[in-house]
Amino acid sequence: MKSNIQILIPVLIFCLVSGVCLASEGPHAQLFTSFYLDSALGDRSLADQAAVTMETNQSLQPRKSPNEAFLYSLVIPGMGQLYTGAKHGYFYTAAEVGLLVTYFVLRNSASNTREDYRDVVREHVNFIGSGSFEDWDPIEDFEHATQYETWNHVYDSEETRKRTGKWYWGDLDPTLKNEPDLDIDFESPHRLEAFDLRQKANDTFQLARTILGVAILNHVVSAVEARITTKRLNTRLQDTSMQTQANAFEIDLQTDMSAGALAGALVLRKRF
């Protein structure tokens, strides 16, 4: 009867310890401040162990996929970093929003400026005989009109002249409207105004394209950095898990023969 009681006591203690361990697996790890073992070997104690914790949350945290993080940030910059819990992913997202807003603002401004210079052409260019702006190429012909003062210049072919018709800037001396453009130093203020607007539109379009290129680069950099961040996170979790296992206490229920009879003993192991 006494032998059965000696075995029953360690079993009850083991169950109690198991309950404490399961409770420590919750959201907040609990601390072991003291621990007592009763067995046939006598009283055993483990005291002043306030630093012993069950770090299950960190050691059991699932690993993240570097490939998924790469694809997330490739589509939306910063999402791969946020997927791994890295807060600096917000920087890439904010940069993407800022770059796209800047691109669309610049592009809209360039489009408006381009329409302004075309309006100047429509308002101040006169036709010699029949002709209509409806037949003009919206890019090529309007740009050429800002470079030359009359239709009579060496760039245009006969086919182009048939499309555009014969034209000249209205503030030009009408007696010069049929003169070759390259032989006379023309100075049409309206043409110069349209030319300046066209240059401004082209420069703004180029700046918008540059901003768009930076936005695309932001996608690539964010994707690569997200992959690197994920790998570092997985490595850190792996190292933490191994360190936690190395510093953990192992509780085991074994038999003890030191008292001359078979008895239960609760064994506590610590790895060093």
Backbone as numpy.savetxt, mean C-alpha at the origin, in Angstrom:
# Nx Ny Nz CAx CAy CAz Cx Cy Cz
-5.46 -48.93 51.59 -6.29 -47.73 51.59 -5.42 -46.48 51.59
-4.39 -46.49 52.42 -3.48 -45.36 52.48 -2.77 -45.13 51.16
-2.42 -46.26 50.50 -1.74 -46.14 49.20 -2.65 -45.49 48.18
-3.93 -45.85 48.21 -4.89 -45.25 47.26 -5.03 -43.76 47.50
-5.03 -43.37 48.76 -5.15 -41.93 49.07 -3.92 -41.18 48.58
-2.74 -41.84 48.74 -1.51 -41.20 48.28 -1.52 -40.99 46.77
-2.14 -41.90 46.02 -2.23 -41.75 44.58 -3.30 -40.73 44.21
-4.40 -40.73 44.96 -5.52 -39.85 44.65 -5.16 -38.39 44.83
-4.38 -38.08 45.86 -4.02 -36.67 46.12 -3.26 -36.05 44.96
-2.20 -36.71 44.42 -1.50 -36.10 43.25 -2.43 -35.95 42.04
-3.33 -36.92 41.85 -4.25 -36.83 40.70 -5.14 -35.61 40.83
-5.66 -35.37 42.04 -6.50 -34.19 42.25 -5.71 -32.91 42.03
-4.49 -32.90 42.50 -3.64 -31.71 42.30 -3.39 -31.48 40.81
-3.14 -32.57 40.10 -2.90 -32.46 38.66 -4.12 -31.88 37.95
-5.32 -32.32 38.34 -6.54 -31.79 37.74 -6.69 -30.31 38.02
-6.34 -29.92 39.26 -6.42 -28.51 39.61 -5.45 -27.69 38.79
-4.24 -28.19 38.63 -3.24 -27.48 37.81 -3.68 -27.38 36.37
-4.27 -28.45 35.85 -4.76 -28.44 34.47 -5.82 -27.38 34.28
-6.71 -27.24 35.26 -7.73 -26.20 35.17 -7.12 -24.82 35.15
-6.08 -24.61 35.96 -5.40 -23.31 35.97 -4.75 -23.04 34.63
-4.14 -24.04 34.02 -3.49 -23.88 32.71 -4.50 -23.54 31.64
-5.65 -24.23 31.65 -6.67 -23.94 30.65 -7.22 -22.53 30.82
-7.37 -22.11 32.05 -7.87 -20.75 32.28 -6.89 -19.71 31.81
-5.58 -20.04 31.88 -4.57 -19.07 31.45 -4.51 -18.90 29.96
-5.19 -19.74 29.18 -5.18 -19.63 27.73 -6.18 -18.60 27.22
-6.86 -17.88 28.06 -7.83 -16.86 27.67 -7.11 -15.67 27.09
-7.87 -14.59 26.84 -7.27 -13.41 26.24 -6.13 -12.81 27.04
-6.15 -12.92 28.40 -5.10 -12.34 29.23 -4.43 -13.47 30.01
-3.09 -13.59 29.84 -2.34 -14.65 30.51 -2.29 -14.37 32.01
-2.44 -15.42 32.84 -2.41 -15.31 34.29 -1.01 -15.66 34.78
-0.62 -15.11 35.91 0.70 -15.34 36.48 0.62 -16.41 37.55
1.67 -17.30 37.62 1.82 -18.27 38.71 2.69 -17.62 39.78
2.12 -17.28 40.92 2.91 -16.68 41.99 3.46 -17.73 42.94
2.76 -18.83 43.11 3.27 -19.91 43.97 2.59 -21.20 43.56
3.24 -22.33 43.88 2.73 -23.63 43.47 3.19 -24.67 44.47
2.29 -25.57 44.89 2.63 -26.57 45.90 2.26 -27.95 45.39
3.14 -28.93 45.63 2.94 -30.31 45.22 2.94 -31.20 46.47
1.93 -32.05 46.58 1.88 -33.03 47.67 1.94 -34.43 47.07
2.87 -35.21 47.50 3.00 -36.57 47.00 3.72 -37.40 48.05
4.05 -38.65 47.69 4.78 -39.53 48.62 6.18 -39.02 48.87
6.66 -38.08 48.02 8.01 -37.54 48.21 8.02 -36.41 49.24
6.86 -36.05 49.75 6.80 -34.96 50.72 6.33 -33.67 50.04
6.48 -32.55 50.75 6.03 -31.27 50.22 7.10 -30.70 49.29
6.61 -30.22 48.18 7.50 -29.54 47.22 6.87 -28.19 46.91
7.68 -27.18 46.75 7.12 -25.85 46.49 7.90 -25.16 45.37
7.18 -24.31 44.66 7.78 -23.46 43.64 7.26 -22.05 43.94
8.12 -21.23 44.51 7.67 -19.91 44.97 8.43 -18.81 44.23
7.88 -17.60 44.37 8.50 -16.40 43.79 8.73 -16.55 42.29
7.74 -17.07 41.61 7.84 -17.25 40.16 6.83 -16.34 39.44
6.87 -15.07 39.77 5.91 -14.14 39.19 6.14 -13.94 37.69
7.34 -14.30 37.21 7.65 -14.08 35.79 7.22 -15.22 34.90
6.71 -16.31 35.52 6.29 -17.46 34.73 4.92 -17.17 34.14
4.80 -17.08 32.84 3.54 -16.77 32.16 3.28 -17.77 31.06
2.03 -17.85 30.70 1.62 -18.72 29.60 1.37 -17.85 28.39
2.35 -17.70 27.52 2.25 -16.80 26.38 1.65 -17.53 25.18
0.47 -18.05 25.35 -0.15 -18.82 24.28 -0.64 -17.95 23.15
-1.08 -16.73 23.50 -1.62 -15.86 22.45 -0.59 -15.57 21.38
0.65 -15.24 21.81 1.67 -14.88 20.85 2.25 -16.10 20.16
2.46 -17.19 20.92 3.10 -18.36 20.32 2.16 -19.08 19.37
0.84 -18.95 19.59 -0.11 -19.63 18.73 -0.70 -18.73 17.67
-0.20 -17.49 17.54 -0.72 -16.58 16.53 -0.45 -17.14 15.14
-1.45 -17.20 14.28 -1.25 -17.80 12.97 -0.28 -17.00 12.11
0.48 -17.70 11.30 1.42 -17.04 10.40 0.66 -16.41 9.24
1.21 -15.32 8.69 0.63 -14.62 7.55 1.33 -15.05 6.27
0.59 -14.97 5.16 1.14 -15.36 3.87 1.81 -14.17 3.20
3.13 -14.24 2.92 3.81 -13.15 2.21 3.22 -12.89 0.82
2.79 -13.96 0.14 2.21 -13.78 -1.20 0.89 -13.02 -1.13
0.06 -13.32 -0.14 -1.21 -12.61 0.00 -0.95 -11.14 0.32
0.00 -10.89 1.22 0.33 -9.50 1.56 0.83 -8.74 0.33
1.63 -9.41 -0.49 2.15 -8.79 -1.73 1.00 -8.40 -2.66
0.06 -9.31 -2.86 -1.06 -9.04 -3.78 -1.98 -7.96 -3.23
-2.22 -7.98 -1.91 -3.09 -6.96 -1.32 -2.52 -5.56 -1.56
-1.22 -5.39 -1.30 -0.61 -4.07 -1.48 -0.42 -3.72 -2.94
-0.33 -4.73 -3.80 -0.20 -4.44 -5.23 -1.50 -3.84 -5.76
-2.62 -4.27 -5.20 -3.92 -3.74 -5.62 -4.21 -2.42 -4.92
-4.10 -2.41 -3.59 -4.32 -1.20 -2.80 -3.11 -1.02 -1.89
-2.25 -0.05 -2.16 -1.06 0.14 -1.34 -1.40 0.28 0.14
-0.63 -0.43 0.96 -0.82 -0.40 2.41 -1.67 -1.53 2.96
-2.50 -2.16 2.11 -3.38 -3.21 2.60 -2.59 -4.45 3.03
-1.49 -4.74 2.37 -0.66 -5.88 2.78 -0.05 -5.67 4.14
0.38 -4.43 4.41 0.93 -4.12 5.74 -0.15 -4.22 6.81
-1.34 -3.69 6.53 -2.43 -3.77 7.50 -2.87 -5.22 7.71
-2.74 -6.04 6.70 -3.06 -7.47 6.81 -2.17 -8.16 7.84
-0.93 -7.71 7.96 -0.01 -8.28 8.94 -0.03 -7.53 10.27
-0.83 -6.46 10.35 -0.91 -5.70 11.59 0.07 -4.54 11.67
0.78 -4.25 10.57 1.74 -3.15 10.56 1.02 -1.83 10.28
1.05 -0.92 11.23 0.29 0.33 11.12 0.85 1.27 10.06
2.14 1.12 9.68 2.68 2.03 8.68 2.07 1.80 7.30
1.20 0.78 7.18 0.49 0.60 5.92 -0.42 1.78 5.60
-0.86 2.49 6.66 -1.70 3.66 6.42 -0.94 4.74 5.64
0.38 4.77 5.78 1.18 5.76 5.05 1.06 5.53 3.55
1.18 4.26 3.12 1.07 3.96 1.70 -0.34 4.26 1.18
-1.34 3.95 1.97 -2.72 4.21 1.55 -2.97 5.71 1.42
-2.49 6.48 2.40 -2.66 7.93 2.34 -1.91 8.53 1.16
-0.70 8.01 0.90 0.06 8.49 -0.26 -0.66 8.19 -1.56
-1.28 7.01 -1.64 -2.03 6.65 -2.86 -3.20 7.59 -3.08
-3.94 7.87 -2.02 -5.08 8.78 -2.14 -4.62 10.17 -2.56
-3.54 10.66 -1.93 -3.03 11.98 -2.28 -2.54 12.07 -3.70
-1.84 11.04 -4.16 -1.32 11.03 -5.53 -2.44 10.98 -6.56
-3.44 10.14 -6.31 -4.55 10.03 -7.26 -5.37 11.32 -7.32
-5.60 11.92 -6.16 -6.33 13.20 -6.15 -5.54 14.26 -6.91
-4.23 14.31 -6.68 -3.39 15.28 -7.40 -3.41 15.02 -8.89
-3.35 13.76 -9.29 -3.36 13.42 -10.71 -4.63 13.91 -11.38
-5.78 13.61 -10.77 -7.04 13.99 -11.41 -7.23 15.51 -11.41
-6.75 16.19 -10.36 -6.84 17.65 -10.34 -5.99 18.25 -11.46
-4.76 17.77 -11.61 -3.88 18.27 -12.65 -4.42 17.96 -14.04
-4.92 16.76 -14.22 -5.43 16.37 -15.53 -6.66 17.22 -15.90
-7.52 17.47 -14.93 -8.69 18.30 -15.20 -8.27 19.74 -15.53
-7.26 20.24 -14.80 -6.76 21.59 -15.08 -6.15 21.67 -16.47
-5.39 20.63 -16.86 -4.78 20.62 -18.19 -5.83 20.56 -19.29
-6.88 19.78 -19.07 -7.96 19.69 -20.06 -8.66 21.04 -20.23
-8.87 21.73 -19.12 -9.51 23.04 -19.20 -8.63 24.05 -19.93
-7.33 24.01 -19.64 -6.41 24.92 -20.32 -6.33 24.61 -21.81
-6.37 23.35 -22.15 -6.36 22.97 -23.57 -7.59 23.50 -24.29
-8.74 23.42 -23.65 -9.95 23.96 -24.24 -9.88 25.49 -24.37
-9.19 26.13 -23.41 -9.04 27.58 -23.48 -8.26 28.00 -24.72
-7.15 27.31 -24.98 -6.36 27.71 -26.15 -7.08 27.37 -27.45
-7.86 26.31 -27.45 -8.64 26.00 -28.65 -9.74 27.04 -28.88
-10.29 27.55 -27.76 -11.29 28.61 -27.90 -10.67 29.87 -28.49
-9.43 30.16 -28.09 -8.75 31.33 -28.66 -8.55 31.14 -30.17
-8.20 29.90 -30.58 -8.04 29.63 -32.01 -9.36 29.82 -32.74
-10.42 29.26 -32.19 -11.73 29.37 -32.85 -12.18 30.83 -32.95
-11.85 31.64 -31.95 -12.33 33.01 -31.91 -11.55 33.93 -32.83
-10.25 33.69 -33.01 -9.40 34.66 -33.69 -8.82 34.19 -35.02
-9.10 32.98 -35.41 -8.64 32.50 -36.72 -9.76 32.68 -37.74
-9.42 33.29 -38.87 -10.39 33.51 -39.95 -10.04 32.61 -41.13
-11.05 32.24 -41.89 -10.85 31.40 -43.06 -10.85 32.25 -44.34
-10.04 31.82 -45.29 -10.02 32.42 -46.62 -10.89 31.52 -47.50
-12.08 31.99 -47.81 -12.98 31.13 -48.55 -13.68 30.18 -47.60
-13.99 28.99 -48.12 -14.70 27.99 -47.31 -13.74 27.34 -46.31
-14.27 26.94 -45.20 -13.47 26.28 -44.16 -14.28 26.16 -42.89
-14.00 25.16 -42.08 -14.75 24.95 -40.85 -13.87 24.23 -39.84
-14.00 24.64 -38.58 -13.24 23.97 -37.51 -13.74 22.56 -37.26
-14.92 22.25 -37.73 -15.46 20.91 -37.53 -14.64 19.86 -38.26
-13.94 20.26 -39.31 -13.12 19.31 -40.06 -11.70 19.20 -39.52
-11.35 20.04 -38.56 -9.99 20.05 -38.05 -9.75 18.86 -37.12
-8.53 18.37 -37.17 -8.10 17.37 -36.19 -7.99 18.08 -34.84
-8.64 17.55 -33.77 -8.68 18.27 -32.49 -7.32 18.45 -31.84
-6.34 17.66 -32.23 -5.00 17.79 -31.64 -4.04 18.43 -32.63
-3.85 17.79 -33.75 -2.81 18.22 -34.69 -3.08 19.61 -35.26
-4.27 19.84 -35.81 -4.53 21.09 -36.52 -4.58 22.29 -35.59
-5.17 22.12 -34.41 -5.23 23.23 -33.46 -3.84 23.58 -32.94
-3.00 22.58 -32.74 -1.63 22.85 -32.29 -0.85 23.58 -33.36
-1.02 23.18 -34.62 -0.30 23.86 -35.70 -0.76 25.30 -35.85
-2.04 25.54 -35.57 -2.55 26.92 -35.68 -1.90 27.83 -34.65
-1.43 27.27 -33.52 -0.74 28.10 -32.52 0.72 28.32 -32.88
1.25 27.57 -33.84 2.65 27.69 -34.23 2.83 28.56 -35.48
1.81 28.65 -36.31 1.93 29.38 -37.56 0.83 30.44 -37.64
1.13 31.49 -38.42 0.18 32.60 -38.50 -0.75 32.49 -39.70
-0.38 31.70 -40.68 -1.27 31.47 -41.82 -1.22 30.00 -42.21
-2.13 29.61 -43.09 -2.18 28.25 -43.59 -0.98 27.92 -44.46
-0.26 28.96 -44.97 0.78 28.78 -45.99 2.13 28.54 -45.32
2.32 27.36 -44.75 3.61 27.01 -44.15 4.04 25.63 -44.64
5.30 25.34 -44.52 5.87 24.16 -45.18 5.45 22.86 -44.52
4.96 22.91 -43.29 4.62 21.66 -42.60 3.45 20.96 -43.27
2.41 21.71 -43.57 1.18 21.10 -44.09 1.38 20.57 -45.51
0.79 19.41 -45.75 0.74 18.87 -47.10 -0.53 19.36 -47.79
-0.66 19.06 -49.06 -1.87 19.46 -49.78 -3.09 18.80 -49.17
-2.94 17.56 -48.71 -4.06 16.85 -48.09 -4.49 17.54 -46.79
-3.49 18.00 -46.01 -3.81 18.71 -44.77 -4.50 20.03 -45.06
-4.03 20.74 -46.08 -4.63 22.04 -46.43 -6.07 21.86 -46.88
-6.35 20.76 -47.56 -7.73 20.52 -47.98 -8.64 20.29 -46.77
-8.07 19.66 -45.71 -8.87 19.39 -44.52 -9.10 20.66 -43.70
-8.03 21.45 -43.53 -8.13 22.63 -42.68 -8.67 23.84 -43.42
-8.51 23.86 -44.74 -8.87 25.07 -45.48 -7.79 26.13 -45.32
-7.96 27.25 -46.02 -7.01 28.35 -45.91 -7.46 29.29 -44.78
-6.55 29.59 -43.87 -6.89 30.39 -42.70 -5.75 31.33 -42.35
-6.04 32.31 -41.51 -5.02 33.24 -40.98 -5.57 33.86 -39.70
-4.63 34.31 -38.86 -5.03 34.94 -37.60 -5.59 36.33 -37.89
-6.71 36.65 -37.26 -7.46 37.86 -37.58 -6.73 39.15 -37.29
-5.76 39.17 -36.33 -5.04 40.41 -36.04 -3.82 40.57 -36.94
-3.69 39.69 -37.91 -2.60 39.79 -38.88 -3.01 40.75 -40.01
-2.04 41.42 -40.57 -2.31 42.29 -41.73 -2.91 41.44 -42.84
-4.13 41.73 -43.26 -4.78 40.90 -44.30 -3.99 40.77 -45.59
-3.10 41.76 -45.88 -2.33 41.68 -47.12 -1.27 40.58 -47.05
-1.02 40.07 -45.84 0.02 39.04 -45.67 -0.57 37.64 -45.53
-1.87 37.52 -45.65 -2.50 36.24 -45.35 -2.15 35.13 -46.34
-1.65 35.49 -47.51 -1.25 34.47 -48.49 0.27 34.33 -48.61
0.98 35.07 -47.78 2.43 34.99 -47.83 2.93 33.73 -47.11
4.03 33.17 -47.59 4.61 32.01 -46.88 4.97 32.37 -45.44
4.61 31.52 -44.54 4.78 31.81 -43.11 6.24 31.99 -42.72
7.14 31.29 -43.39 8.54 31.31 -42.99 9.29 32.52 -43.51
8.69 33.26 -44.44 9.41 34.38 -45.05 9.15 35.69 -44.34
8.17 35.75 -43.45 7.82 37.00 -42.79 7.82 36.76 -41.28
8.36 37.73 -40.56 8.38 37.64 -39.09 7.03 38.12 -38.57
6.08 37.19 -38.44 4.74 37.54 -37.96 4.74 37.69 -36.45
3.89 38.51 -35.94 3.74 38.70 -34.50 2.27 38.87 -34.16
1.52 37.79 -34.18 0.11 37.86 -33.83 -0.06 37.67 -32.33
-0.52 38.68 -31.61 -0.71 38.54 -30.15 -1.68 37.42 -29.80
-2.71 37.25 -30.59 -3.68 36.19 -30.31 -3.04 34.80 -30.46
-2.21 34.67 -31.49 -1.54 33.38 -31.66 -0.58 33.12 -30.50
0.14 34.13 -30.06 1.07 33.96 -28.94 0.32 33.61 -27.66
-0.86 34.20 -27.48 -1.68 33.85 -26.32 -2.09 32.39 -26.37
-2.56 31.95 -27.55 -2.96 30.55 -27.70 -1.77 29.62 -27.52
-0.61 30.04 -28.04 0.60 29.21 -27.91 0.99 29.03 -26.45
0.95 30.11 -25.67 1.30 30.03 -24.25 0.33 29.11 -23.50
-0.95 29.21 -23.82 -1.94 28.34 -23.17 -1.70 26.88 -23.55
-1.36 26.64 -24.79 -1.09 25.27 -25.22 0.12 24.70 -24.49
1.17 25.50 -24.34 2.36 25.05 -23.62 2.04 24.74 -22.16
1.22 25.61 -21.57 0.82 25.38 -20.18 0.02 24.09 -20.04
-0.89 23.84 -20.99 -1.68 22.60 -20.96 -0.79 21.38 -21.10
0.15 21.43 -22.04 1.06 20.29 -22.25 1.93 20.03 -21.02
2.43 21.11 -20.41 3.26 20.94 -19.21 2.45 20.34 -18.06
1.20 20.76 -17.94 0.36 20.22 -16.86 0.02 18.77 -17.12
-0.23 18.42 -18.37 -0.47 17.02 -18.71 0.75 16.17 -18.38
1.95 16.69 -18.67 3.17 15.94 -18.38 3.35 15.75 -16.87
3.04 16.79 -16.10 3.14 16.67 -14.64 2.14 15.65 -14.11
0.94 15.64 -14.68 -0.07 14.66 -14.25 0.41 13.24 -14.55
1.03 13.05 -15.71 1.56 11.71 -16.04 2.66 11.29 -15.08
3.48 12.26 -14.68 4.54 11.96 -13.72 3.95 11.53 -12.37
2.93 12.25 -11.92 2.27 11.89 -10.66 1.66 10.50 -10.75
1.07 10.19 -11.90 0.49 8.85 -12.09 1.58 7.78 -12.03
2.74 8.08 -12.59 3.86 7.13 -12.52 4.31 6.90 -11.09
4.33 7.97 -10.29 4.70 7.83 -8.88 3.67 6.98 -8.15
2.39 7.15 -8.51 1.34 6.34 -7.87 1.52 4.86 -8.20
1.87 4.56 -9.45 2.13 3.17 -9.82 3.33 2.62 -9.06
4.37 3.47 -8.93 5.55 3.06 -8.17 5.19 2.80 -6.71
4.26 3.57 -6.18 3.81 3.37 -4.80 3.19 1.98 -4.63
2.46 1.50 -5.65 1.89 0.15 -5.60 3.01 -0.89 -5.49
4.02 -0.73 -6.34 5.10 -1.73 -6.39 5.90 -1.73 -5.09
6.29 -0.54 -4.63 7.09 -0.45 -3.40 6.30 -0.99 -2.21
5.02 -0.64 -2.14 4.20 -1.13 -1.03 4.07 -2.64 -1.06
3.92 -3.22 -2.25 3.78 -4.67 -2.37 5.05 -5.38 -1.92
6.20 -4.90 -2.38 7.48 -5.53 -2.01 7.72 -5.38 -0.51
7.46 -4.18 0.03 7.67 -3.96 1.45 6.72 -4.78 2.30
5.49 -4.99 1.81 4.54 -5.83 2.55 5.02 -7.27 2.63
5.59 -7.76 1.56 6.12 -9.13 1.56 7.28 -9.26 2.56
8.16 -8.27 2.57 9.30 -8.29 3.50 8.80 -8.21 4.95
7.83 -7.32 5.19 7.28 -7.16 6.53 6.64 -8.45 7.03
5.92 -9.14 6.14 5.27 -10.40 6.52 6.29 -11.47 6.87
7.36 -11.56 6.10 8.39 -12.55 6.40 9.06 -12.25 7.74
9.29 -10.98 8.01 9.90 -10.62 9.29 8.96 -10.95 10.44
7.67 -10.71 10.26 6.70 -11.04 11.30 6.69 -12.53 11.58
6.67 -13.35 10.53 6.66 -14.80 10.71 7.93 -15.28 11.42
9.06 -14.68 11.06 10.32 -15.06 11.71 10.30 -14.69 13.18
9.77 -13.50 13.48 9.70 -13.07 14.88 8.77 -13.97 15.69
7.65 -14.36 15.11 6.72 -15.26 15.80 7.34 -16.62 16.02
8.11 -17.09 15.03 8.78 -18.39 15.15 9.81 -18.35 16.27
10.60 -17.27 16.32 11.62 -17.15 17.37 10.97 -17.05 18.75
9.87 -16.29 18.84 9.17 -16.15 20.11 8.60 -17.48 20.58
8.06 -18.24 19.61 7.48 -19.54 19.94 8.55 -20.49 20.47
9.72 -20.49 19.82 10.81 -21.37 20.26 11.32 -20.95 21.63
11.42 -19.63 21.87 11.89 -19.16 23.16 10.89 -19.48 24.26
9.59 -19.36 23.94 8.56 -19.68 24.92 8.61 -21.16 25.30
8.81 -22.00 24.28 8.91 -23.43 24.56 10.14 -23.76 25.39
11.25 -23.04 25.13 12.49 -23.30 25.87 12.36 -22.88 27.33
11.56 -21.81 27.59 11.43 -21.31 28.95 10.22 -21.88 29.69
9.50 -22.78 29.05 8.24 -23.27 29.65 8.52 -24.35 30.70
7.58 -24.46 31.63 7.60 -25.54 32.60 6.74 -26.67 32.09
7.21 -27.91 32.24 6.45 -29.09 31.86 5.98 -29.81 33.11
4.69 -30.11 33.18 4.11 -30.82 34.32 3.73 -32.22 33.89
4.18 -33.20 34.59 3.94 -34.59 34.20 3.60 -35.40 35.45
2.76 -36.41 35.30 2.36 -37.30 36.39 3.06 -38.64 36.19
3.97 -38.98 37.12 4.74 -40.21 37.01 4.63 -41.01 38.31
5.23 -42.18 38.29 5.25 -43.04 39.50 6.57 -42.88 40.22
6.54 -43.07 41.50 7.73 -42.90 42.33 7.93 -44.16 43.18
9.19 -44.66 43.19 9.51 -45.89 43.95 10.45 -45.59 45.11
10.74 -44.32 45.39 11.73 -44.00 46.43 11.23 -44.33 47.83
9.92 -44.36 48.00 9.37 -44.64 49.33 9.22 -46.14 49.59
9.68 -46.98 48.66 9.58 -48.42 48.83 8.29 -49.00 48.32
7.43 -48.18 47.80 6.16 -48.65 47.25 5.80 -47.79 46.06
4.95 -48.34 45.19 4.53 -47.63 44.01 3.60 -46.49 44.43
3.97 -45.24 44.07 3.17 -44.08 44.47 3.20 -43.05 43.34
2.18 -42.20 43.30 2.11 -41.15 42.27 2.95 -39.95 42.65
3.58 -39.34 41.65 4.42 -38.16 41.88 4.18 -37.16 40.76
4.00 -35.90 41.13 3.82 -34.84 40.16 5.18 -34.20 39.90
5.67 -34.33 38.63 7.02 -33.90 38.28 6.95 -32.59 37.52
7.77 -31.62 37.89 7.83 -30.31 37.26 9.19 -30.17 36.59
9.21 -29.97 35.26 10.46 -29.87 34.52 10.62 -28.44 34.00
11.86 -27.98 33.96 12.20 -26.67 33.42 13.39 -26.81 32.49
13.20 -26.32 31.22 14.31 -26.40 30.26 15.25 -25.20 30.40
16.54 -25.49 30.31 17.55 -24.45 30.41 18.44 -24.51 29.17
